[in-house]
Amino acid sequence: MNAAAGQGAEMADAAQIVLNTIRRPVIMISEEGFITFANADAEDFFRSSATMLARNTLSKLIPFGSPLLTLVDQVRERLAPVNEYRVDVSSPRLGIEKVVDLYVAPVPEFPGSVVVMFQERSMADKIDRQMTHRGAARSVTGLAAMLAHEIKNPLSGIRGAAQLLELSASDEDRALTRLITDETDRIVSLVDRMEVFSDERPIDRYPVNIHVVLDHV
C-alpha cells in the first residue's frame, strides 16, 4: 500500500512538472467551479499564485457573461472536448485586452471537473484587428467626402437658378427666391460640416448668435 501510495504521489508530481513545461496557461476547474489546478503559465496569465487562484471560482476571475463560462458548462454537460477561437476574456485583472483560443475538455478521473488551456492570440492578429478598424474609419471618411461632393453639385445649380429667377421676379416672388438661396446656403454649410470627417485640420471655433439660429428653426 505504501509503495503504491508513493508511486501515485510521484506520478502526480511528474504530471505537474509536465504541465508546468507547457508554455500555455492550463487550469482545472472543479464541479463547483473552483480552480483546483493552475500551471506556472496560468499563474502569470491570471496574475495570481496557484494558492490564491484555488480560493476563487472561475466566474470571479472572468467577466460576467464570458463565453468561457458557457463553454465550461457545455463540456461538463456533454462530456466532450471543445475548441473555441478568438474568445475575449478581457478584464482589469487580466489586462486591458485578452483575446485567446480555448481548448476545454472533461477530466474523466474527476467527475464534473474540466480542464481549460488558453492560447493568447499573436501580436500579428492584434495588428490585423487594428488595421481592420482603421480601414473602416477610412471608409467612413471616403463616404463623407463623396456625399459632400454629390450633394453640393446640384445645390449650386439650384442656387444659380434662383438667382436668375430673382432678376425678373416681382418683389413678392423675390422673397421666395431669396428663401431658396438662403436654404441652399444653409444646406451647403451643413455639408461642409460633414467634411470634417475627411479634414485633419483643427476645427475652427467661433461664437454664434443663438437668436440667428432660432430665427431659422
MOTARA-V686411 format. One record per residue. RES is the residue in three letters. SS is DSSP state (@ for helix, = for strand, . for the rest). OMEGA is omega in degrees with one decimal (none if undefined). NEAR is the number of other C-alpha atoms within 10 Angstrom. Layout:
# MOTARA-V686411
res->RES ss->SS omega->OMEGA near->NEAR
res->RES ss->SS omega->OMEGA near->NEAR
This chain:
# MOTARA-V686411
res->MET ss->. omega->-178.9 near->6
res->ASN ss->@ omega->179.4 near->7
res->ALA ss->@ omega->179.4 near->8
res->ALA ss->@ omega->179.6 near->9
res->ALA ss->@ omega->179.4 near->10
res->GLY ss->@ omega->178.1 near->11
res->GLN ss->@ omega->178.4 near->12
res->GLY ss->@ omega->179.2 near->12
res->ALA ss->@ omega->178.7 near->12
res->GLU ss->@ omega->178.8 near->12
res->MET ss->@ omega->179.0 near->12
res->ALA ss->@ omega->178.2 near->12
res->ASP ss->@ omega->179.7 near->12
res->ALA ss->@ omega->179.1 near->12
res->ALA ss->@ omega->179.9 near->11
res->GLN ss->@ omega->178.3 near->15
res->ILE ss->@ omega->179.7 near->13
res->VAL ss->@ omega->-178.8 near->11
res->LEU ss->@ omega->178.7 near->18
res->ASN ss->@ omega->177.6 near->17
res->THR ss->@ omega->177.4 near->11
res->ILE ss->. omega->-174.8 near->13
res->ARG ss->. omega->174.2 near->13
res->ARG ss->. omega->178.1 near->18
res->PRO ss->. omega->177.5 near->21
res->VAL ss->= omega->176.7 near->23
res->ILE ss->= omega->172.3 near->24
res->MET ss->= omega->-175.6 near->23
res->ILE ss->= omega->-179.2 near->23
res->SER ss->. omega->178.9 near->19
res->GLU ss->. omega->179.5 near->16
res->GLU ss->. omega->177.4 near->10
res->GLY ss->. omega->180.0 near->19
res->PHE ss->= omega->179.4 near->18
res->ILE ss->= omega->-175.2 near->23
res->THR ss->= omega->176.3 near->20
res->PHE ss->= omega->174.8 near->17
res->ALA ss->= omega->177.9 near->26
res->ASN ss->. omega->-174.5 near->23
res->ALA ss->@ omega->179.9 near->21
res->ASP ss->@ omega->177.0 near->19
res->ALA ss->@ omega->176.5 near->22
res->GLU ss->@ omega->177.5 near->18
res->ASP ss->@ omega->-177.0 near->15
res->PHE ss->@ omega->-178.0 near->18
res->PHE ss->@ omega->178.5 near->17
res->ARG ss->. omega->-178.3 near->14
res->SER ss->. omega->178.9 near->16
res->SER ss->. omega->178.6 near->14
res->ALA ss->@ omega->178.9 near->19
res->THR ss->@ omega->178.9 near->13
res->MET ss->@ omega->179.2 near->11
res->LEU ss->@ omega->-178.5 near->22
res->ALA ss->. omega->179.4 near->17
res->ARG ss->. omega->-175.7 near->11
res->ASN ss->. omega->168.5 near->14
res->THR ss->= omega->-179.9 near->16
res->LEU ss->@ omega->-177.5 near->21
res->SER ss->@ omega->178.0 near->14
res->LYS ss->@ omega->-177.5 near->11
res->LEU ss->@ omega->-176.1 near->15
res->ILE ss->. omega->-179.7 near->20
res->PRO ss->. omega->178.0 near->17
res->PHE ss->. omega->179.2 near->12
res->GLY ss->. omega->-179.6 near->10
res->SER ss->. omega->176.8 near->14
res->PRO ss->@ omega->180.0 near->14
res->LEU ss->@ omega->180.0 near->22
res->LEU ss->@ omega->177.8 near->15
res->THR ss->@ omega->179.6 near->11
res->LEU ss->@ omega->179.0 near->20
res->VAL ss->@ omega->178.3 near->24
res->ASP ss->@ omega->-179.1 near->15
res->GLN ss->@ omega->-179.8 near->17
res->VAL ss->@ omega->179.2 near->20
res->ARG ss->@ omega->-178.2 near->21
res->GLU ss->@ omega->-174.3 near->11
res->ARG ss->@ omega->-179.5 near->10
res->LEU ss->. omega->179.1 near->17
res->ALA ss->. omega->-179.1 near->12
res->PRO ss->. omega->-178.0 near->18
res->VAL ss->= omega->169.4 near->16
res->ASN ss->= omega->176.7 near->12
res->GLU ss->= omega->-173.8 near->14
res->TYR ss->= omega->176.6 near->14
res->ARG ss->= omega->177.6 near->14
res->VAL ss->= omega->-179.6 near->17
res->ASP ss->= omega->176.9 near->16
res->VAL ss->. omega->-177.6 near->20
res->SER ss->. omega->175.6 near->16
res->SER ss->= omega->178.1 near->14
res->PRO ss->. omega->-179.4 near->10
res->ARG ss->. omega->-174.8 near->13
res->LEU ss->. omega->-177.8 near->16
res->GLY ss->= omega->-175.6 near->12
res->ILE ss->. omega->-177.1 near->9
res->GLU ss->. omega->176.0 near->12
res->LYS ss->. omega->175.7 near->15
res->VAL ss->= omega->-171.3 near->18
res->VAL ss->= omega->164.4 near->19
res->ASP ss->= omega->-174.3 near->15
res->LEU ss->= omega->166.8 near->19
res->TYR ss->= omega->-177.1 near->19
res->VAL ss->= omega->-176.7 near->24
res->ALA ss->= omega->176.5 near->22
res->PRO ss->= omega->176.5 near->24
res->VAL ss->. omega->-173.9 near->19
res->PRO ss->. omega->-178.2 near->10
res->GLU ss->. omega->179.0 near->7
res->PHE ss->. omega->-175.5 near->11
res->PRO ss->. omega->179.9 near->12
res->GLY ss->. omega->-179.3 near->18
res->SER ss->. omega->-177.7 near->23
res->VAL ss->= omega->174.9 near->25
res->VAL ss->= omega->-178.9 near->21
res->VAL ss->= omega->174.8 near->21
res->MET ss->= omega->-178.2 near->18
res->PHE ss->= omega->169.6 near->22
res->GLN ss->= omega->-178.8 near->16
res->GLU ss->= omega->178.1 near->17
res->ARG ss->. omega->-176.0 near->15
res->SER ss->. omega->176.6 near->11
res->MET ss->@ omega->178.7 near->9
res->ALA ss->@ omega->179.3 near->9
res->ASP ss->@ omega->178.3 near->13
res->LYS ss->@ omega->178.1 near->13
res->ILE ss->@ omega->179.2 near->11
res->ASP ss->@ omega->178.6 near->12
res->ARG ss->@ omega->178.7 near->12
res->GLN ss->@ omega->179.5 near->12
res->MET ss->@ omega->177.3 near->12
res->THR ss->@ omega->178.8 near->12
res->HIS ss->@ omega->-180.0 near->12
res->ARG ss->@ omega->177.4 near->12
res->GLY ss->@ omega->177.9 near->12
res->ALA ss->@ omega->179.3 near->12
res->ALA ss->@ omega->178.2 near->14
res->ARG ss->@ omega->178.3 near->14
res->SER ss->@ omega->177.9 near->12
res->VAL ss->@ omega->178.8 near->14
res->THR ss->@ omega->179.5 near->17
res->GLY ss->@ omega->179.4 near->15
res->LEU ss->@ omega->179.6 near->15
res->ALA ss->@ omega->179.9 near->19
res->ALA ss->@ omega->-179.2 near->19
res->MET ss->@ omega->179.6 near->12
res->LEU ss->@ omega->179.7 near->13
res->ALA ss->@ omega->-179.4 near->18
res->HIS ss->@ omega->-176.4 near->14
res->GLU ss->@ omega->-179.1 near->10
res->ILE ss->@ omega->-174.2 near->13
res->LYS ss->@ omega->-179.5 near->18
res->ASN ss->@ omega->178.7 near->11
res->PRO ss->@ omega->178.3 near->12
res->LEU ss->@ omega->177.9 near->17
res->SER ss->@ omega->177.8 near->15
res->GLY ss->@ omega->178.8 near->12
res->ILE ss->@ omega->-179.2 near->14
res->ARG ss->@ omega->179.2 near->19
res->GLY ss->@ omega->178.6 near->13
res->ALA ss->@ omega->179.0 near->14
res->ALA ss->@ omega->179.0 near->20
res->GLN ss->@ omega->177.5 near->17
res->LEU ss->@ omega->178.4 near->11
res->LEU ss->@ omega->-177.6 near->15
res->GLU ss->@ omega->-177.8 near->17
res->LEU ss->@ omega->-177.4 near->10
res->SER ss->@ omega->-177.0 near->10
res->ALA ss->. omega->174.9 near->15
res->SER ss->. omega->-179.7 near->10
res->ASP ss->@ omega->-179.3 near->9
res->GLU ss->@ omega->-179.4 near->8
res->ASP ss->@ omega->179.2 near->13
res->ARG ss->@ omega->177.5 near->17
res->ALA ss->@ omega->179.4 near->13
res->LEU ss->@ omega->179.6 near->14
res->THR ss->@ omega->176.9 near->20
res->ARG ss->@ omega->176.6 near->16
res->LEU ss->@ omega->177.5 near->13
res->ILE ss->@ omega->179.7 near->17
res->THR ss->@ omega->-179.4 near->19
res->ASP ss->@ omega->-177.9 near->14
res->GLU ss->@ omega->176.9 near->15
res->THR ss->@ omega->176.3 near->20
res->ASP ss->@ omega->-179.6 near->16
res->ARG ss->@ omega->180.0 near->13
res->ILE ss->@ omega->177.3 near->14
res->VAL ss->@ omega->178.1 near->18
res->SER ss->@ omega->178.3 near->12
res->LEU ss->@ omega->178.7 near->12
res->VAL ss->@ omega->177.0 near->18
res->ASP ss->@ omega->178.1 near->16
res->ARG ss->@ omega->176.2 near->14
res->MET ss->@ omega->-177.2 near->16
res->GLU ss->@ omega->177.0 near->19
res->VAL ss->@ omega->179.4 near->15
res->PHE ss->@ omega->-179.5 near->16
res->SER ss->@ omega->-178.8 near->15
res->ASP ss->. omega->-177.7 near->12
res->GLU ss->. omega->178.7 near->8
res->ARG ss->. omega->177.3 near->7
res->PRO ss->. omega->-179.5 near->7
res->ILE ss->. omega->176.4 near->9
res->ASP ss->. omega->179.2 near->5
res->ARG ss->. omega->179.7 near->6
res->TYR ss->. omega->-178.9 near->5
res->PRO ss->. omega->179.6 near->5
res->VAL ss->. omega->176.4 near->8
res->ASN ss->. omega->-175.7 near->7
res->ILE ss->@ omega->-179.8 near->8
res->HIS ss->@ omega->176.9 near->8
res->VAL ss->@ omega->178.6 near->9
res->VAL ss->@ omega->-178.2 near->9
res->LEU ss->@ omega->179.1 near->8
res->ASP ss->@ omega->-178.8 near->7
res->HIS ss->. omega->-179.5 near->9
res->VAL ss->. omega->none near->5
